[in-house]
Amino acid sequence: MILDTDAINPTLTNLEITMINQQNSNLKKSLIALIATASIGGISLGFASEARSAFSPNGNTAVSQSQETLLAQTSGNLKAIGMSGIPDGFSERQWMNAQGDVMITDISDDSYTLKVEASGLVPHGLYTVWWMKEEGGSNTAGPAGGLPYNDVRADRNGNAATVIEVPKNNDYQMMAMAYHSDNQTHGYHPGENGVNSFGHLMGEFIKPNN
């Protein structure tokens, strides 16, 4: 249950109100984790459990999106995930060392531009960037920035950077990066999960403040 701070007893201290707001924030993060089981063409991205541990450590019960909206922000982080498995030739420690940053670099009337920077990736590895959301009671996902603009290749040190443009009024909820061990992109779906497609990074899909 989301607690309404407007209806809180006025005798509560600022600290108590802050604690209630934090509970609401944790519930929002649980919702994000649950919608992360997105699939495209029946092939699961397989990120649900990792998203739950990364964004909702307290394991709170999810709530509907109508009760809690995502906060607008101009930068965010991507965390390493491993539910798709780990490709041959990499230890778990190496795989989970990856991280990323996302920032809004430009805002226009109808769209905004995101710069995605990541490190600890597979050297020379081919990656694609995806958005995920809940729609009509089911989970959906698609190429962030549209095709063919959602792919990026890491350099020899495992660093990568790409820029994508998305609609300003989008309702995306999560961003993910998938590694393709077959060195191929697969259009509107990421490939076969755990075989030639491995989810590597995930985080909230950031939105502009205005």
KAHU-V737914 format. One record per residue. N is the residue number from 1. RES is the residue in three letters. PHI is phi in whole degrees, -180 to 180 (999 if undefined). PSI is psi in degrees with one decimal (999 if undefined). NEAR is the number of other C-alpha atoms within 12 Angstrom. Layout:
((N | RES | PHI | PSI | NEAR) (N | RES | PHI | PSI | NEAR))
//
This chain:
((1 | MET | 999 | 131.5 | 17) (2 | ILE | -81 | 129.9 | 25) (3 | LEU | -90 | 131.4 | 23) (4 | ASP | -89 | 110.2 | 15) (5 | THR | -70 | -18.8 | 20) (6 | ASP | -70 | -23.8 | 12) (7 | ALA | -101 | 9.9 | 12) (8 | ILE | -73 | 144.2 | 16) (9 | ASN | -54 | 125.2 | 13) (10 | PRO | -62 | -13.5 | 11) (11 | THR | -81 | -8.4 | 10) (12 | LEU | -67 | 146.3 | 15) (13 | THR | -78 | 164.6 | 13) (14 | ASN | -60 | -35.6 | 14) (15 | LEU | -63 | -42.3 | 11) (16 | GLU | -65 | -41.2 | 16) (17 | ILE | -64 | -40.4 | 21) (18 | THR | -61 | -40.3 | 16) (19 | MET | -64 | -38.6 | 16) (20 | ILE | -66 | -43.3 | 23) (21 | ASN | -61 | -35.9 | 21) (22 | GLN | -66 | -37.4 | 20) (23 | GLN | -62 | -42.8 | 28) (24 | ASN | -61 | -40.4 | 29) (25 | SER | -64 | -40.5 | 30) (26 | ASN | -65 | -36.4 | 31) (27 | LEU | -65 | -39.6 | 33) (28 | LYS | -60 | -42.2 | 36) (29 | LYS | -67 | -32.8 | 37) (30 | SER | -65 | -39.0 | 34) (31 | LEU | -59 | -46.1 | 35) (32 | ILE | -59 | -40.9 | 44) (33 | ALA | -64 | -40.1 | 39) (34 | LEU | -68 | -35.8 | 37) (35 | ILE | -78 | -4.0 | 39) (36 | ALA | -76 | -2.6 | 43) (37 | THR | -84 | 46.0 | 34) (38 | ALA | -69 | 150.5 | 39) (39 | SER | -138 | 149.6 | 30) (40 | ILE | -125 | 120.0 | 27) (41 | GLY | 61 | 29.5 | 19) (42 | GLY | 83 | -0.3 | 19) (43 | ILE | -101 | 113.7 | 25) (44 | SER | -72 | 140.6 | 28) (45 | LEU | -75 | -19.2 | 49) (46 | GLY | 66 | 33.0 | 38) (47 | PHE | -103 | -0.1 | 43) (48 | ALA | -59 | -54.1 | 33) (49 | SER | -64 | -40.3 | 26) (50 | GLU | -65 | -40.5 | 33) (51 | ALA | -64 | -38.7 | 39) (52 | ARG | -62 | -43.6 | 33) (53 | SER | -73 | -31.7 | 27) (54 | ALA | -78 | -34.8 | 29) (55 | PHE | -114 | -10.0 | 33) (56 | SER | -140 | 68.4 | 28) (57 | PRO | -64 | -21.5 | 19) (58 | ASN | -88 | -5.5 | 19) (59 | GLY | 65 | 36.1 | 21) (60 | ASN | -72 | 159.3 | 25) (61 | THR | -74 | 141.2 | 23) (62 | ALA | -73 | 157.7 | 27) (63 | VAL | -129 | 167.7 | 25) (64 | SER | -74 | 153.4 | 22) (65 | GLN | -64 | -30.0 | 26) (66 | SER | -65 | -23.1 | 12) (67 | GLN | -84 | -27.0 | 17) (68 | GLU | -144 | 118.9 | 24) (69 | THR | -100 | 155.2 | 21) (70 | LEU | -71 | 139.4 | 30) (71 | LEU | -77 | 137.0 | 20) (72 | ALA | -71 | 142.8 | 19) (73 | GLN | -156 | 163.7 | 18) (74 | THR | -109 | -6.4 | 24) (75 | SER | -152 | 158.9 | 25) (76 | GLY | -161 | 179.6 | 28) (77 | ASN | -124 | 153.4 | 29) (78 | LEU | -115 | 134.6 | 37) (79 | LYS | -112 | 149.7 | 36) (80 | ALA | -68 | 141.2 | 39) (81 | ILE | -133 | 160.6 | 39) (82 | GLY | -143 | 18.5 | 38) (83 | MET | -68 | -21.1 | 31) (84 | SER | -79 | -4.4 | 33) (85 | GLY | 97 | 178.2 | 29) (86 | ILE | -120 | 128.2 | 29) (87 | PRO | -61 | 154.6 | 29) (88 | ASP | -58 | 140.9 | 16) (89 | GLY | 94 | 0.5 | 12) (90 | PHE | -128 | 137.8 | 19) (91 | SER | -83 | 162.0 | 14) (92 | GLU | -61 | -38.2 | 18) (93 | ARG | -63 | -44.1 | 14) (94 | GLN | -62 | -45.7 | 23) (95 | TRP | -63 | -44.7 | 31) (96 | MET | -80 | 1.3 | 28) (97 | ASN | -81 | -9.7 | 23) (98 | ALA | -69 | 151.1 | 35) (99 | GLN | -158 | 162.3 | 31) (100 | GLY | -149 | 161.5 | 35) (101 | ASP | -130 | 142.5 | 33) (102 | VAL | -127 | 134.6 | 37) (103 | MET | -142 | 146.6 | 30) (104 | ILE | -83 | 125.1 | 30) (105 | THR | -109 | -17.5 | 22) (106 | ASP | -159 | 143.5 | 22) (107 | ILE | -131 | 126.7 | 22) (108 | SER | -115 | -173.4 | 16) (109 | ASP | -64 | -38.6 | 13) (110 | ASP | -114 | -8.9 | 15) (111 | SER | -151 | 171.2 | 21) (112 | TYR | -144 | 158.6 | 27) (113 | THR | -110 | 134.5 | 28) (114 | LEU | -114 | 135.5 | 34) (115 | LYS | -106 | 124.6 | 31) (116 | VAL | -111 | 122.8 | 42) (117 | GLU | -123 | 135.0 | 33) (118 | ALA | -139 | 152.9 | 39) (119 | SER | -137 | 164.7 | 33) (120 | GLY | 75 | 17.3 | 29) (121 | LEU | -82 | 175.7 | 40) (122 | VAL | -67 | 123.3 | 39) (123 | PRO | -55 | 129.4 | 26) (124 | HIS | 63 | 12.7 | 21) (125 | GLY | -74 | 146.6 | 34) (126 | LEU | -92 | 128.5 | 34) (127 | TYR | -126 | 156.5 | 44) (128 | THR | -129 | 151.9 | 47) (129 | VAL | -110 | 136.0 | 55) (130 | TRP | -130 | 147.9 | 47) (131 | TRP | -103 | 154.3 | 43) (132 | MET | -140 | 147.7 | 40) (133 | LYS | -160 | 166.9 | 34) (134 | GLU | -100 | 131.6 | 27) (135 | GLU | -146 | 124.5 | 18) (136 | GLY | 60 | 32.3 | 9) (137 | GLY | 83 | -0.6 | 12) (138 | SER | -128 | 165.9 | 17) (139 | ASN | -100 | 132.8 | 30) (140 | THR | -129 | 161.9 | 30) (141 | ALA | -153 | 162.6 | 35) (142 | GLY | -164 | 169.2 | 35) (143 | PRO | -68 | 120.9 | 33) (144 | ALA | -69 | 124.1 | 41) (145 | GLY | 89 | -4.8 | 31) (146 | GLY | 80 | 165.7 | 22) (147 | LEU | -84 | 143.2 | 21) (148 | PRO | -98 | 30.4 | 18) (149 | TYR | -91 | 4.9 | 23) (150 | ASN | -98 | 6.8 | 36) (151 | ASP | -103 | 151.5 | 35) (152 | VAL | -153 | 144.5 | 38) (153 | ARG | -113 | 133.9 | 33) (154 | ALA | -74 | 153.7 | 30) (155 | ASP | -84 | -173.0 | 20) (156 | ARG | -67 | -17.8 | 15) (157 | ASN | -96 | 3.7 | 16) (158 | GLY | 81 | 19.5 | 27) (159 | ASN | -102 | 146.0 | 26) (160 | ALA | -148 | 150.2 | 34) (161 | ALA | -146 | 139.4 | 29) (162 | THR | -148 | 160.1 | 29) (163 | VAL | -124 | 131.0 | 28) (164 | ILE | -129 | 151.1 | 34) (165 | GLU | -115 | 131.3 | 29) (166 | VAL | -131 | 158.1 | 35) (167 | PRO | -60 | 141.1 | 22) (168 | LYS | -67 | -32.2 | 25) (169 | ASN | -96 | 24.8 | 18) (170 | ASN | -66 | 156.7 | 22) (171 | ASP | -114 | 28.3 | 24) (172 | TYR | -65 | 147.2 | 35) (173 | GLN | -118 | -30.4 | 39) (174 | MET | -135 | 153.1 | 46) (175 | MET | -120 | 140.3 | 46) (176 | ALA | -139 | 151.4 | 50) (177 | MET | -119 | 129.6 | 54) (178 | ALA | -115 | 137.9 | 54) (179 | TYR | -95 | 138.9 | 48) (180 | HIS | -113 | 104.2 | 37) (181 | SER | -71 | -17.7 | 33) (182 | ASP | -89 | 4.4 | 22) (183 | ASN | 61 | 31.9 | 23) (184 | GLN | -138 | 144.6 | 22) (185 | THR | -89 | 162.6 | 30) (186 | HIS | -129 | 35.6 | 30) (187 | GLY | 67 | -126.5 | 21) (188 | TYR | -85 | 3.1 | 27) (189 | HIS | -134 | 154.6 | 34) (190 | PRO | -77 | -6.6 | 45) (191 | GLY | 111 | -165.6 | 32) (192 | GLU | -90 | 116.4 | 28) (193 | ASN | -60 | 127.2 | 33) (194 | GLY | 80 | -1.1 | 27) (195 | VAL | -114 | -61.1 | 21) (196 | ASN | -124 | 2.0 | 29) (197 | SER | -133 | 126.0 | 36) (198 | PHE | -132 | 114.3 | 42) (199 | GLY | -62 | 128.4 | 48) (200 | HIS | -120 | -36.0 | 49) (201 | LEU | -135 | 149.5 | 46) (202 | MET | -155 | 147.4 | 49) (203 | GLY | -170 | 178.5 | 42) (204 | GLU | -69 | 145.8 | 42) (205 | PHE | -84 | 111.9 | 40) (206 | ILE | -77 | 152.7 | 36) (207 | LYS | -126 | 152.9 | 35) (208 | PRO | -70 | 156.5 | 30) (209 | ASN | -79 | -15.0 | 16) (210 | ASN | -139 | 999 | 17))
//
